């Protein structure tokens, strides 16, 4: 799956998460917990951390 496809899948998942849950921790990278909101910012900006987030979520089968 391409990076763009992973990003699209992440965004579909993000929009299905209730507003009050988007502040909850989604993933921890380098001992830093990241919420859904923080993860979305990283993914939207195509940062290295955003790429890590997509890889982790794919590995955990949160994203197809």
N, C-alpha and C positions, 0 to 999 in steps of 0.2 A: 504494500500500500504506500502511495506517495505521501510526502509530507503534507501536501495540500489536502489530500483526502483525510489524513489524520486530524488536521486542523478543523476541517469541516465536521468530522465526527465529534471532536471535542466541543465545538460550538453547539451542535445539536444537543449534546448531553448537558452542557451548561444551561441552555435555555429551558431544559426540562426540570432543572433543579429549582425547588421553591425558593423564593427570594430570601426567606429567613434562614435558609440552609447554606446560602452562598458564602457566608462568613466562616463556615466550618472548614477544618483542615482537610485538604484533599490529598496532599502528598508532602513528604519531607525530603528536602534535598540539602545535603551538607549540613545536617542538624538544624535546618531552618524550615519550620512548618509553613506551608503555603495554603491559603484558603482557595476556594473556587475563584473568588474575585481576583486574587493575586495571580493565580495561574492563568486566568483569562488575559490579564494585562500582558504577562510574559508571552503567551501564545500569540496574541494580537500583534505584538511588536516584533515577532520572529526572533527573539533573543536566543542565546545559547541555552539559557535556563528553560525557555519555552520548548525547545527541542527535547531537552531532557525530560520535561514533564510529559510530552507526547510519547516518548519512548517508554517511560515507566508505566504510563496508563495502558499502553498497548501490551506490554509484558504482563501486566496484571489482569489483562483481558477486560479492562473497563472500557477500552475502545476496541472495536473489531480489528 
